[in-house]
Amino acid sequence: MNAARIGVITFPGSLDDRDAARAITMAGAEAVPLWHADHDLRDVDAVVLPGGFSYGDYLRAGALARFAPLMTEVIAAAGNGLPVLGICNGFQVLCESHLLPGALLPNAGLHFVCRDQRLRIDDAGTAWTADYSTGQEVVIPVKNADGRYAADRETLAELEGEGRVVARYLDLNPNGSLNDIAGIRNEAGNVVGLMPHPEHAVESLTGPSTDGLGFFTSIVKGLVGA
Ligand SMILES: NC(=O)CC[C@H](N)C(=O)O
């Protein structure tokens, strides 16, 4: 059987594309490099939008990346069920693209926050979290300036009512996110946005844990089993 092919998009200013590719490889899939200026998704089975500062975070984090040529393809493919994971800046791009509701605002303390963060996986029903159990606690780093999840009251009620909060901060809310939200999914469940960085928690030598690998093994197992 051929390995699953998971694309990682590089925008100008992406930082964590190589780490995402490495995590994908560790999980047993082929990491396929994708370039923001192309219109070609190269037949991938899933896509990761990595962390970083796409287009220098000018205007607003993710606001310019949303208009990258490749995002036209990602938006169309996500509508047809392609699994998409946005990590940190990738989450910001997904909100700006309206693939996910709400927005990521400057952190409550107006500082860049970098810490190992305890989280609870609140929805193990997505393609990206199936290898966890709902309620499982993990430690994964956060590092961002614009991580405060915000949405209007109606949207928030909808997310909570439909169980679409994928991960929540425990112990300390590092950025003032509403309801301690660290990650959410779309209605269909194929698009997930996550502020913490699972690709930085895949091996004990460099990360605080290996707890992040589950996001990548989840999708790989789902694709191979599909
Ligand atoms: N690591 C990241 O992706 C964080 C960068 C992000 N644009 C921010 O500072 O909010």
The ligand as a MOL file (V3000), in Angstrom:
LIG
                    3D

  0  0  0     0  0            999 V3000
M  V30 BEGIN CTAB
M  V30 COUNTS 10 9 0 0 0
M  V30 BEGIN ATOM
M  V30 1 N 4.1950 30.2140 16.0730 0
M  V30 2 C 3.3080 30.8560 15.3960 0
M  V30 3 O 2.7830 30.3920 14.3660 0
M  V30 4 C 2.9540 32.1770 15.9480 0
M  V30 5 C 3.0140 33.2430 14.9620 0
M  V30 6 C 1.7590 34.0130 14.9150 0
M  V30 7 N 1.6440 34.7180 13.6850 0
M  V30 8 C 1.5820 34.8740 16.1530 0
M  V30 9 O 2.5200 35.4250 16.6910 0
M  V30 10 O 0.5070 34.9570 16.6300 0
M  V30 END ATOM
M  V30 BEGIN BOND
M  V30 1 1 1 2
M  V30 2 2 2 3
M  V30 3 1 2 4
M  V30 4 1 4 5
M  V30 5 1 5 6
M  V30 6 1 6 7
M  V30 7 1 6 8
M  V30 8 2 8 9
M  V30 9 1 8 10
M  V30 END BOND
M  V30 END CTAB
M  END
